[in-house]
Amino acid sequence: MSAMDVRRGDTGGTSFGSVSDLAGALRRAAAAHGEHEQRTGAADPDWPDWYAAYMVAEQAGTALPT
């Protein structure tokens, strides 16, 4: 799922049952995004879109952004 899918509302019903669940998802997205920035060699100014796409894809069980 791309960030564009998320903006269109194709979230597949993404939700988090608790603050702890959401915090965990943010931590996993942050770690994966750090690896993404290392691969690209540049800071990502659109990191919120990347995080959102990662978190939605992770919860949906679809391909994660790279």
N, C-alpha and C positions, 0 to 999 in steps of 0.2 A: 504494500500500500504506500502510495506516495503522499507527500505533504499536500499535493493538489487534491487527492481523494478526500483527505481529512477536511480541507476547506470546503469541499462540495457537500460535506455532511455524510459521507460514506464511512461512518465510524463503526458500523456493525454493533451498535449498542454498547460502546465502551463505557464502563463505569468501574468505580473502585469502592469496595465495601467499607473501607476505613481509611483514616489518615495514614496509618501504618502501611497499608497496601499501596496508597498513592506515593508515599515517600519512598518506598522500595522501588516502585516503577521509575521514579525520577532518578534514583541512584543508579539503577541499571542503565537508564538512558544516558546519564552523564558519563558513565564509564565507557559505554559504546561510542558515544560522541567524541570522547577524548581520543579513542583509537581512530575514528573517522578523520579527525583533524590531523593526527599524526600521518595517516596515509596520504592526505591531500597536501600536507605541508603548509596549510594556511588556516587562519582563524575563520570560523563560519559565522558571518553576521546574521544568517537566517537560522541560527540554532534553535529558536523556539519551534519553528516549523519541523525541523529534523526530530526534535524530541517528541513532538506530538505524533508524527508519523511512526516513530519507533514504538512509542507506548501503545498506540492503537494496533499496530501490526503484531506486537508481542502478545497483546491480550487476545487478538483474533486468531493467533496461530498461523499468520501468513508470513511471507518473506520479510525479513527485517531490512531496513535501509542500510546501505554500506557507505 
